[in-house]
Amino acid sequence: MQRLEVLGANKLKGQINISGSKNASLPILAATLLSKNKITLKNLPKIKDIETMITLLESLGSKIKKKRDKIIIDNTNQKKTFASYNLVKTMRGSILVLGPLLAKFKKAKVSSPGGCVIGVRPIDIHLKSLSKLGVKYKIDQGYVIATAPKGLIGTKIRFPKISVGATENLIIAACFAKGTTTLKNCAIEPEILDLVNFLNKAGCNVKWTSKRTVKIIGVASIKNINYQIMFDRIEAGTYMVAAALTEGSLKITNIKPDIIQTEIKILRKIGAKIKISKNDIKVTGRKKIKGLNIKTAPYPGLATDMQAQIMVLLCKANNKSTIKENIFENRFLHVAELNRMGAQISTKGNMAYIPGNIKFAPAELMATDLRASVSLVLAALTAKGKSVINRIYHLDRGYENIEKKLKKVGAKIRRVN
């Protein structure tokens, strides 16, 4: 099993180019199942979750060619509707194949998904919403077995709570539903907007009629297109934190700053200096870090995927801070490991209390989920001495070449078996 060894503490200086978005790539890859021909995708990140989704598509009959910076997906003979547990167990995003398979073939058998252990994350919103489009389903031995005998039929659906995955699944499915579907109380994350942009360029008819309401007029097929995936805003936010945390100076490139305004505002409040250009930003950390009381929320609020990274930064603040986790009920698993490095964080329910003025000590650490993994890397970057981070397969699910990118800007970090 691989691990990372990090020798802190160094100020990070230089330039980091941000990869394509994991959270945009997964639903767009799922949506390519609607096609009967070829789709070309560019700027996919080279990470484990994307490899898993590509393998899943291939198991369903897609023929996929990889060419340098792009992949070509050929669905001419794609006819399978069974997504096995062995492929779905490691990644929650795999449930997104359910909508397009039902839309295209009127049936699907998909394993209940896995992924990070950060909360219950049920798929009941997906299933109940699909049933309103005419889907009949049952869960048998961990599999969702679903059929749409009359095809999908457009209707009005209001999600009981904001759900990124359910919004994506229903938008994709409704593209082939008969008539018009209106979805209310939708998630509006930039990755969902990227999915909608992809679908519309492919010939679908998806329009936002208000901030969280989308109207989809069903079509019979989609056309061949070339599409470039957006940048990964969570990766960008992570390296922004790294610059602020190490009192470094990093130019973060290949981004759209207007999409990460919340992260920019938080880092400025904490004390970082940020210079914004058209497709990049420069983040310079300062010795004095201010404490904050913050909370995670659906976009445009602070992403739950940035909570662990911001927590590490607040440990270095010169006064107390709090974080309220409003998205997942079990997303403080990294706290125990940070406390082993001297953090003294306490939690109660969905609240974390951070005393500040912490000098991280090096330690051997165990990653529990994707974003927890990277928070331990960040903490290790500031600890004088060698830290070892185990179980980094979580990290490889969401960060492309993280140790190579960090090495280029001055971090002493290496991967060992």
Buried (B, 14 or more C-beta within 10 A) or exposed (E): EEBBBBBBBBBBBBEBBBBBBBBBBBBBBBBBBBBBEBBBBBBBBEBBBBBBBBEBBBBBBBBBEEEEEBBBBBBEEBEBBBBBBEBBBBBBBBBBBBBBBBBBBBBBBBBBBBBBEBBEBEBEBBBBBBBBBBBEBEEEEEBBBBBBEEBBBBBEBEBEEBBBBBBBBBBBBBBBBBEBBBBEBBBBBBBBBBBBBBBEEBBBBBEEEEEBBBBBBBBEBBEBBEBBBBBBBBBBBBBBBBBBBBBBBBBBBBBBBEBBEBBBEBBEEBBBBBEEEEEBBBBBBEEEBBBBEBBBBBBEEBBBBBBBBBBBBBBBBEEBBBBBBBBBEBBBBBBBBBBBBBBEBEBEEBEBEBBBBBEBBBBEBBBBBBBBBBBBBBBBBBBEEBBBBBBBBBBBBBBBBBBEBBEBBBBBBEBEE
